[in-house]
Amino acid sequence: MTGIKDVARELEMSTATVSRALRGLPGVSDETRQRVQRTAKQLGYVPSPGAAGLASGRTRTVAVVVPFVTRWFFASVVQGAEEVLREGGYDLLLYNLAGSGAARHRVFEGGRLTKRVDAVLVLSLQPTDDELTRLTALGRPVTFVGADVPGWSTVRIDDEAAACTATGHLVELGHRRIAYVGGPGELDVTAPNAREAGYRGTLRSAGLAHDPSLEVDGGFTLPGGIDAGRRLLDRPDRPTAIFAASDEMAIGVLRAARELGLRVPHDVSVVGIDDHELAGFFDLTTVAQPVVEQGRLAARLVLDALAPGAAKGGWHPAQVILPTTLLARGSTGPPPTA
């Protein structure tokens, strides 16, 4: 395997000069840097990330902590972040909690992040005070996606406002018996509580009674949405409209309605949040959020924090709230006449 000494021998230079040229450090002319890079490529030399990290104090790696990597929202955010980090010369180290509280404890309190990464992205988790203390102790930039954490760098949408938009759309169409499919979520993920609050607040503003029996846990999954849809729509006093707090659950509700022989939107209207990649296929009305862009923007904030001079006061945590948009499609309409 070709090493840095082989490159130095080929160029008749010191290993220190070759190392500085490959790492982009000052003190090396542009001509020399180009010669070194060209020769290293010809010889097939690949710098060791570990060795570079020891020399520079940087690992060129950013950790991303994800509640469920297999879920569409989280996978899309990770995709956006990885694209930007790769362009910036950074690798992504994924910590998939897979819904496990024990895994969350190991990542935040077990020292998994120490010395392994230059920065951390945390997706949709509301951090505890202990977790914030440990993240502060890392001394590395941290950005939260999908959570409101005062004093820290964050990228998110206003989940409560998005839920108000979805529920308000149904109210404006004339619906008065509106059900909600959501759930408490797992791992203290931030969106469920805010979206439930938006649903309840909109009903209250419209003068509509809150019926707890119309709130059903869908687990923020497609199967959960199917089960919730069956429970709501297979009752004699079924709702005329259903707001599902995610498109995956909303698609499940559409499947349940079809199973029960109900027509959408003639018998029941359905609206979701996300603009999932299949939402258009199912003609689902939804409140669209820029999912991939949240990952991209969070990664840019991290790279800004890692830029030279940022640690000397040139960078400050940013709290970014991205807009959402109602996309009215064929799954919503006026309530059925008596």
C-alpha positions as CSV (number, residue, x, y, z in Angstrom):
1,M,0.0,0.0,0.0
2,T,1.4,3.4,-1.0
3,G,2.3,5.6,2.0
4,I,3.1,9.3,2.4
5,K,6.8,8.4,2.5
6,D,6.5,6.9,-1.0
7,V,5.1,10.1,-2.3
8,A,7.8,12.2,-0.6
9,R,10.5,9.9,-2.0
10,E,9.1,10.2,-5.5
11,L,9.1,14.0,-5.3
12,E,12.4,14.1,-3.3
13,M,10.6,16.2,-0.6
14,S,10.3,15.9,3.1
15,T,7.2,14.0,4.4
16,A,6.4,17.2,6.4
17,T,6.1,19.2,3.2
18,V,4.0,16.5,1.5
19,S,1.7,16.3,4.5
20,R,1.2,20.1,4.6
21,A,0.5,20.2,0.9
22,L,-2.1,17.4,1.1
23,R,-3.8,18.9,4.1
24,G,-4.1,22.3,2.5
25,L,-2.0,24.0,5.2
26,P,-0.1,27.3,4.7
27,G,3.6,27.4,4.0
28,V,3.4,25.5,0.7
29,S,3.4,27.2,-2.7
30,D,0.5,26.5,-5.1
31,E,2.9,24.9,-7.6
32,T,4.3,22.5,-4.9
33,R,0.8,21.7,-3.7
34,Q,-0.3,20.8,-7.2
35,R,2.8,18.6,-7.8
36,V,2.1,16.8,-4.6
37,Q,-1.5,16.2,-5.3
38,R,-0.8,15.1,-8.8
39,T,1.9,12.6,-7.7
40,A,-0.2,11.3,-4.8
41,K,-3.0,10.6,-7.3
42,Q,-0.7,8.8,-9.7
43,L,0.7,6.6,-7.0
44,G,-2.7,5.8,-5.6
45,Y,-2.0,7.3,-2.2
46,V,-5.1,7.8,0.0
47,P,-4.6,9.8,3.2
48,S,-5.7,8.1,6.4
49,P,-8.6,10.0,8.0
50,G,-7.5,9.0,11.4
51,A,-3.9,10.2,10.9
52,A,-5.2,13.5,9.5
53,G,-7.4,13.9,12.5
54,L,-4.5,13.4,14.9
55,A,-2.4,15.9,13.1
56,S,-5.1,18.6,12.6
57,G,-7.4,17.9,15.6
58,R,-10.2,17.4,13.1
59,T,-11.9,14.1,12.1
60,R,-13.7,15.6,9.1
61,T,-16.7,13.7,10.4
62,V,-20.2,14.9,11.5
63,A,-22.4,12.7,13.7
64,V,-26.1,12.5,12.9
65,V,-28.4,11.2,15.6
66,V,-31.6,9.8,14.1
67,P,-34.7,8.4,15.9
68,F,-35.6,6.0,13.0
69,V,-33.4,5.9,10.0
70,T,-35.9,3.8,8.0
71,R,-38.7,6.4,8.3
72,W,-39.1,8.6,5.2
73,F,-38.8,12.0,7.0
74,F,-35.6,11.2,8.8
75,A,-34.0,9.4,5.7
76,S,-34.8,12.5,3.6
77,V,-33.2,14.9,6.1
78,V,-30.1,12.7,6.3
79,Q,-29.9,12.7,2.5
80,G,-30.0,16.5,2.4
81,A,-27.3,16.8,5.1
82,E,-25.0,14.2,3.6
83,E,-25.1,15.9,0.2
84,V,-23.9,19.2,1.7
85,L,-21.3,17.6,4.1
86,R,-19.8,15.5,1.3
87,E,-19.4,18.7,-0.8
88,G,-17.7,20.3,2.1
89,G,-15.2,17.4,2.5
90,Y,-16.9,15.8,5.6
91,D,-18.1,12.3,6.2
92,L,-21.4,11.4,8.0
93,L,-21.4,9.1,11.0
94,L,-24.9,7.8,11.6
95,Y,-26.3,6.9,15.0
96,N,-29.7,5.2,14.5
97,L,-31.6,5.0,17.7
98,A,-34.3,2.7,16.2
99,G,-36.8,3.9,18.8
100,S,-34.6,2.6,21.7
101,G,-34.3,4.7,24.8
102,A,-31.2,2.6,25.8
103,A,-29.6,3.5,22.5
104,R,-30.3,7.2,23.1
105,H,-28.7,6.9,26.5
106,R,-25.6,5.2,25.0
107,V,-25.1,7.9,22.4
108,F,-25.6,11.0,24.6
109,E,-24.3,9.7,27.9
110,G,-22.0,6.9,27.0
111,G,-19.3,9.0,25.4
112,R,-19.9,7.7,21.9
113,L,-19.5,11.2,20.4
114,T,-16.2,12.1,22.2
115,K,-13.2,12.6,19.9
116,R,-15.1,10.8,17.1
117,V,-16.7,13.8,15.3
118,D,-16.2,17.5,14.7
119,A,-19.9,18.4,15.0
120,V,-23.3,16.9,15.8
121,L,-26.7,17.0,14.1
122,V,-29.7,15.8,16.2
123,L,-32.9,15.1,14.4
124,S,-36.4,15.7,15.9
125,L,-35.4,14.9,19.5
126,Q,-36.3,17.3,22.4
127,P,-33.1,17.1,24.5
128,T,-33.1,16.7,28.2
129,D,-31.1,19.1,30.5
130,D,-28.6,16.3,31.0
131,E,-28.2,15.8,27.3
132,L,-27.7,19.5,26.7
133,T,-25.0,19.5,29.4
134,R,-23.2,16.7,27.8
135,L,-23.4,18.2,24.3
136,T,-22.1,21.5,25.7
137,A,-19.1,19.6,27.3
138,L,-18.2,18.2,23.8
139,G,-17.1,21.7,22.8
140,R,-18.3,21.0,19.2
141,P,-21.0,22.7,17.1
142,V,-24.4,21.1,17.5
143,T,-27.5,21.8,15.3
144,F,-31.0,20.4,16.0
145,V,-33.4,19.7,13.2
146,G,-37.1,19.7,14.0
147,A,-36.8,20.9,17.6
148,D,-37.0,24.2,19.3
149,V,-34.0,24.5,21.6
150,P,-33.4,28.1,22.7
151,G,-29.8,29.2,22.5
152,W,-28.8,26.5,20.1
153,S,-28.6,26.3,16.4
154,T,-31.9,24.9,15.1
155,V,-33.7,24.2,11.8
156,R,-37.4,23.4,11.9
157,I,-40.9,24.2,10.8
158,D,-43.6,25.5,13.1
159,D,-45.4,22.2,13.7
160,E,-48.3,23.7,15.6
161,A,-48.9,26.2,12.8
162,A,-48.8,23.5,10.2
163,A,-51.4,21.5,12.1
164,C,-53.6,24.6,12.4
165,T,-53.4,25.0,8.6
166,A,-54.4,21.4,8.0
167,T,-57.3,21.5,10.5
168,G,-58.4,25.0,9.4
169,H,-58.6,23.8,5.8
170,L,-61.2,21.2,6.9
171,V,-63.1,23.7,9.0
172,E,-63.3,26.1,6.0
173,L,-64.7,23.3,3.9
174,G,-67.6,23.0,6.4
175,H,-66.5,20.0,8.4
176,R,-67.6,20.0,12.1
177,R,-66.7,16.5,13.2
178,I,-63.0,16.3,12.6
179,A,-60.9,13.4,13.9
180,Y,-57.1,13.4,14.6
181,V,-54.6,10.6,14.0
182,G,-51.3,11.2,15.7
183,G,-50.0,9.8,18.9
184,P,-47.5,10.6,21.6
185,G,-44.6,9.3,19.5
186,E,-41.5,7.7,20.8
187,L,-38.2,8.9,22.3
188,D,-39.8,12.3,23.0
189,V,-39.8,13.3,19.3
190,T,-41.0,16.9,19.1
191,A,-43.6,17.0,16.4
192,P,-46.5,14.9,17.9
193,N,-47.3,17.2,20.8
194,A,-47.1,20.4,18.7
195,R,-49.3,19.0,16.0
196,E,-51.9,17.8,18.5
197,A,-51.9,21.2,20.1
198,G,-52.5,22.8,16.7
199,Y,-55.5,20.5,16.0
200,R,-57.1,21.2,19.3
201,G,-56.5,24.9,19.2
202,T,-58.1,25.2,15.7
203,L,-61.2,23.4,16.9
204,R,-61.4,25.7,19.9
205,S,-61.0,28.8,17.7
206,A,-63.8,27.5,15.5
207,G,-66.1,26.9,18.4
208,L,-66.1,23.1,17.9
209,A,-66.3,20.7,20.8
210,H,-63.3,18.6,21.6
211,D,-64.2,14.9,21.5
212,P,-61.3,12.7,22.9
213,S,-62.8,9.7,21.2
214,L,-61.9,11.2,17.9
215,E,-58.2,11.3,18.7
216,V,-56.5,8.0,17.8
217,D,-52.8,6.9,18.0
218,G,-51.4,6.1,14.6
219,G,-47.8,5.6,15.7
220,F,-46.6,7.9,12.8
221,T,-46.5,4.8,10.5
222,L,-48.4,3.5,7.6
223,P,-49.7,0.4,9.4
224,G,-50.7,2.6,12.4
225,G,-52.6,4.9,10.1
226,I,-54.5,1.9,8.6
227,D,-55.5,0.7,12.1
228,A,-56.5,4.2,13.2
229,G,-58.5,4.7,10.1
230,R,-60.4,1.5,10.7
231,R,-61.2,2.4,14.2
232,L,-62.5,5.9,13.3
233,L,-64.4,5.0,10.1
234,D,-66.0,1.8,11.2
235,R,-68.2,3.4,13.8
236,P,-71.8,4.6,13.4
237,D,-70.9,8.2,14.2
238,R,-67.8,8.4,12.1
239,P,-66.2,11.7,11.5
240,T,-66.6,13.5,8.2
241,A,-62.9,14.5,8.0
242,I,-59.6,13.2,9.4
243,F,-56.4,15.1,10.0
244,A,-53.4,12.8,10.2
245,A,-50.3,14.3,11.6
246,S,-48.1,12.7,9.0
247,D,-48.7,11.7,5.3
248,E,-47.7,8.1,6.1
249,M,-50.6,7.9,8.6
250,A,-52.9,9.8,6.2
251,I,-52.1,7.2,3.4
252,G,-53.0,4.5,5.9
253,V,-56.3,6.2,6.6
254,L,-57.0,6.3,2.8
255,R,-56.4,2.5,2.7
256,A,-58.8,1.9,5.6
257,A,-61.5,4.0,3.9
258,R,-61.1,2.0,0.7
259,E,-61.4,-1.3,2.7
260,L,-64.6,0.0,4.2
261,G,-66.1,1.0,0.9
262,L,-66.0,4.7,1.6
263,R,-65.4,7.3,-1.1
264,V,-62.8,10.0,-0.5
265,P,-63.6,12.9,-0.3
266,H,-67.4,12.2,-0.8
267,D,-67.8,10.2,2.4
268,V,-64.7,11.4,4.3
269,S,-62.0,14.0,3.7
270,V,-58.3,13.3,4.7
271,V,-55.4,15.7,5.1
272,G,-51.8,15.1,6.2
273,I,-48.5,16.9,6.8
274,D,-45.2,16.4,4.9
275,D,-45.8,16.1,1.2
276,H,-44.4,12.6,1.2
277,E,-43.0,11.4,-2.1
278,L,-46.2,9.3,-2.5
279,A,-48.6,12.0,-1.5
280,G,-49.2,13.2,-5.1
281,F,-49.7,9.6,-6.2
282,F,-52.6,9.2,-3.7
283,D,-53.9,12.6,-4.5
284,L,-53.5,13.5,-0.8
285,T,-54.1,17.0,0.4
286,T,-51.2,17.9,2.7
287,V,-49.3,20.7,4.3
288,A,-45.9,20.5,2.6
289,Q,-42.7,21.0,4.4
290,P,-39.2,21.3,2.8
291,V,-37.8,18.1,4.3
292,V,-34.6,17.6,2.3
293,E,-33.8,21.3,2.6
294,Q,-33.9,21.1,6.4
295,G,-31.0,18.6,6.2
296,R,-29.1,20.7,3.8
297,L,-29.6,23.9,5.8
298,A,-28.6,22.2,9.0
299,A,-25.4,20.9,7.4
300,R,-24.6,24.4,6.1
301,L,-25.0,25.8,9.7
302,V,-22.6,23.1,10.9
303,L,-20.0,23.9,8.2
304,D,-20.3,27.6,9.0
305,A,-19.5,26.8,12.6
306,L,-16.5,24.7,11.6
307,A,-15.1,27.4,9.3
308,P,-11.8,29.1,10.2
309,G,-12.4,32.0,12.5
310,A,-15.9,30.8,13.6
311,A,-14.6,29.9,17.1
312,K,-13.3,33.4,17.6
313,G,-16.7,35.0,17.5
314,G,-17.5,35.0,13.8
315,W,-20.3,32.6,14.2
316,H,-23.5,32.6,16.3
317,P,-26.2,30.0,16.7
318,A,-29.1,30.5,14.2
319,Q,-32.8,29.6,14.8
320,V,-34.3,29.0,11.4
321,I,-38.0,28.3,10.8
322,L,-38.9,27.2,7.3
323,P,-42.3,27.9,5.8
324,T,-45.0,25.3,5.0
325,T,-47.6,25.3,2.3
326,L,-51.1,23.8,2.0
327,L,-51.4,21.7,-1.1
328,A,-55.1,21.1,-1.7
329,R,-55.6,17.9,-3.7
330,G,-58.4,15.5,-4.3
331,S,-58.6,13.9,-0.8
332,T,-60.5,16.8,0.7
333,G,-63.9,18.4,-0.1
334,P,-67.1,19.5,1.6
335,P,-68.7,17.2,4.1
336,P,-71.4,14.8,2.9
337,T,-74.9,16.0,3.0
338,A,-77.4,14.4,5.4
